[in-house]
Amino acid sequence: MADMIVSTFQRGGSSLVMQMLYAGGLDCAGVPPAFEDARSRPRAADGNDPGWIAGEAGAVKLLEPARFRTGQRVAMTAIWLDRDPTVRARSAIRFLQAQGHPGILQDRHAVRTLAASYRRERERQLLHLRGLCAGNLMILSFEEIIRDPEMAASRIAGLIPHRNLDRRAMAPVALRRPEGLAP
């Protein structure tokens, strides 16, 4: 069984948390620096079977967990990364624009619409994530991580105390910065 699922919507800080865990000494599924596995992404071909997570050691990044059937516990614990929905929407639109998607505009209507969908979907995603880790779930905001990396590293490492993660190695991965400068 995996120790931890790191989950959120896209552009929520999951790669950052996976990098922190890796720096702290935990095995992480996927390829650095994003630590994405083809099975963990939204719209993955085998996205309805979470059984593969149980066979992973350490941490697994799982975007949009509602795609997965619940009813089987596949991880000891999970972290859901919250992020201000409007900031996340702006970031997602900028990312799509950088990827060369035509017709993606960052106007107020697009940002408001996407932010509203994040707000609506959050509870459904959390419900499914709780099922995958039998309810052992911590919610941590991306803004908290960049405001106080030491506190975030301590909270994250505390979820899996049997792994004895190096919190001092985890914290510097998250660069402390004012929230307005967050990516």
Order of alpha helices (4+ residues) and beta strands (2+ residues): beta-alpha-alpha-beta-beta-alpha-alpha-beta-alpha-alpha-alpha
